[in-house]
Amino acid sequence: MHQSMQPEGCPCSSSSHNNSTIEDKDRLNSSLCDGDGRKCGVPESVSRGYYSRALSNKEIARYSRQLILPELGVKGQQRLRQSSVLLVGAGGLGCPAAIYLAAAGIGCIGIVDYDEVELSNLHRQILHTEARIGWVKSTSIAEAIHSLNSTTVCNAYHLALNSDNARQLVEKYDIILDCSDNVATRYLLNDCCVLCSKPLVSGSALRWEGQLTVYGWKGGPCYRCLYPIPPPPETVTNCSDGGVLGVVPGIIGSFQALEAIKMAAGINTSFSQRLMLFDGLDGSMRFIKLRGRQDSCNVCGRNPAIMQLLDYEQFCGTSATDKERCLHLLNKDERISAKEYKAMLERKEDHMLLDVRLQVEMDICQLPNSYNIPIGDLKKESRMKELQKVLLDGNSNALFVVCHRGNDSQKAVRHLQQQFKNDDIEIKDIIGGLHAWSKHVDPSFPIY
Ligand SMILES: Nc1ncnc2c1ncn2[C@@H]1O[C@H](COP(=O)(O)OP(=O)(O)OP(=O)(O)O)[C@@H](O)[C@H]1O
């Protein structure tokens, strides 16, 4: 665990940052370092010397406030310098986790992310900046790490972690942090960490709440021991749909760094077989004892069925075909485009526009004359009667449904078609919702 594994960018060369910080997928296979520093152009003795040497005066000064903690001490600090941590996800959890790991003196940090920085990331993905909008996220974090602690080697991998590349990456690092935001990646990382015998520090955050636990540590359970079957995709909400207060992933990501630092320093973790539930709204923290490793587990049990990585999108029902099916719930003739709706408005055609988003979203922006019933309320009889009355009063027999991006509006149309099956009402949704309106009709319309 504390043997240095020296992933791609080898910490043995102080000038290695410029060469090895910005990794990309083509360079994934071309390791800069063969495991003992020789390919870095630094004499072997120097690189070995670096690791075995006591802390330098500069290191003592830099880490002095943590060095005097008896639980850490010089030995612990040296272990941090020899350790490598891989973060999957350079977003709300990955940013705080990465920066605290670098600040503490972790020798090598790898960051995997396929995404680029957007304006809507900045309220919580605190290492990215206005000036770096459009940058590759992993590169943006590598820059932030280098400014804070130039002695930490940082490998930025601009790629989507998948079954083909995960093992190759995970096996190079000592500790893995799951800072991703989707179920398929969680199962992929879990299985990969079990197969490579690596501990996995798992975090998640949504709305005001966050969770933290550590899988696969000293005989503790893995993610599959607790959740053998993935949740139905329609029950999973992400931050762009459900929202999140930036501080919440900040807190959970910091906890992920804390646990990784403790494990790397040889102290132990407090979260194996233990789950933390944090609620920022009521300021509570609860701790739940989790069941241990399950003999029946498909990946870490007695007779594991999973000996190699799978197709996790398919396993979780989130593959491109599954998404396509969800996106095309309605037929073509049950939908109109944002442009067609605009043309209809210009022709002043009689109709009613129903917006099925939450009131809080209506407060951000809405189309003129839209009537609001949130999708969750459409099943309530009272709201159905109300809608019927508005349609009758307006004497309109055309009902158009809009939402944020055109997913909920399709579900709403299906439901309303059932409700109004005896009435002569044409019900359609607007393809792509308000996003499409902003993109194709009115660029001044706010996007959130
Ligand atoms: N399989 C994966 N490989 C690489 N990166 C991943 C993978 N799965 C998720 N991620 C990354 O994990 C990060 C999760 O962070 P977070 O949820 O804060 O950000 P986001 O996806 O930018 O959010 P939003 O939904 O608001 O756009 C994202 O940057 C995403 O690109």
Ligand as a Chemical Component Dictionary entry (heavy atoms), coordinates in Angstrom:
data_LIG
# 
_chem_comp.id                   LIG 
_chem_comp.type                 NON-POLYMER 
_chem_comp.pdbx_formal_charge   0 
_chem_comp.three_letter_code    LIG 
# 
loop_
_chem_comp_atom.comp_id 
_chem_comp_atom.atom_id 
_chem_comp_atom.alt_atom_id 
_chem_comp_atom.type_symbol 
_chem_comp_atom.charge 
_chem_comp_atom.model_Cartn_x 
_chem_comp_atom.model_Cartn_y 
_chem_comp_atom.model_Cartn_z 
_chem_comp_atom.pdbx_ordinal 
LIG N1  N1  N 0 -17.178 7.538  -16.501 1  
LIG C1  C1  C 0 -16.671 8.758  -16.287 2  
LIG N2  N2  N 0 -15.451 9.063  -16.760 3  
LIG C2  C2  C 0 -14.924 10.292 -16.588 4  
LIG N3  N3  N 0 -15.569 11.283 -15.945 5  
LIG C3  C3  C 0 -16.789 11.041 -15.453 6  
LIG C4  C4  C 0 -17.408 9.769  -15.605 7  
LIG N4  N4  N 0 -18.629 9.819  -15.036 8  
LIG C5  C5  C 0 -18.765 11.069 -14.536 9  
LIG N5  N5  N 0 -17.675 11.813 -14.790 10 
LIG C6  C6  C 0 -17.432 13.213 -14.429 11 
LIG O1  O1  O 0 -17.735 13.364 -13.054 12 
LIG C7  C7  C 0 -18.042 14.725 -12.801 13 
LIG C8  C8  C 0 -19.196 14.755 -11.831 14 
LIG O2  O2  O 0 -19.270 16.026 -11.299 15 
LIG P1  P1  P 0 -20.574 16.907 -11.130 16 
LIG O3  O3  O 0 -21.767 16.073 -10.966 17 
LIG O4  O4  O 0 -20.277 17.918 -10.092 18 
LIG O5  O5  O 0 -20.529 17.671 -12.527 19 
LIG P2  P2  P 0 -21.335 17.834 -13.865 20 
LIG O6  O6  O 0 -21.529 16.531 -14.543 21 
LIG O7  O7  O 0 -20.549 18.885 -14.560 22 
LIG O8  O8  O 0 -22.737 18.416 -13.429 23 
LIG P3  P3  P 0 -23.969 19.000 -14.253 24 
LIG O9  O9  O 0 -24.922 17.847 -14.263 25 
LIG O10 O10 O 0 -24.420 20.139 -13.435 26 
LIG O11 O11 O 0 -23.494 19.401 -15.624 27 
LIG C9  C9  C 0 -18.346 15.377 -14.138 28 
LIG O12 O12 O 0 -17.363 16.335 -14.436 29 
LIG C10 C10 C 0 -18.330 14.213 -15.135 30 
LIG O13 O13 O 0 -17.807 14.583 -16.388 31 
# 
loop_
_chem_comp_bond.comp_id 
_chem_comp_bond.atom_id_1 
_chem_comp_bond.atom_id_2 
_chem_comp_bond.value_order 
_chem_comp_bond.pdbx_ordinal 
LIG N1  C1  SING 1  
LIG C1  N2  SING 2  
LIG C1  C4  DOUB 3  
LIG N2  C2  DOUB 4  
LIG C2  N3  SING 5  
LIG N3  C3  DOUB 6  
LIG C3  C4  SING 7  
LIG C3  N5  SING 8  
LIG C4  N4  SING 9  
LIG N4  C5  DOUB 10 
LIG C5  N5  SING 11 
LIG N5  C6  SING 12 
LIG C6  O1  SING 13 
LIG C6  C10 SING 14 
LIG O1  C7  SING 15 
LIG C7  C8  SING 16 
LIG C7  C9  SING 17 
LIG C8  O2  SING 18 
LIG O2  P1  SING 19 
LIG P1  O3  DOUB 20 
LIG P1  O4  SING 21 
LIG P1  O5  SING 22 
LIG O5  P2  SING 23 
LIG P2  O6  DOUB 24 
LIG P2  O7  SING 25 
LIG P2  O8  SING 26 
LIG O8  P3  SING 27 
LIG P3  O9  DOUB 28 
LIG P3  O10 SING 29 
LIG P3  O11 SING 30 
LIG C9  O12 SING 31 
LIG C9  C10 SING 32 
LIG C10 O13 SING 33 
# 
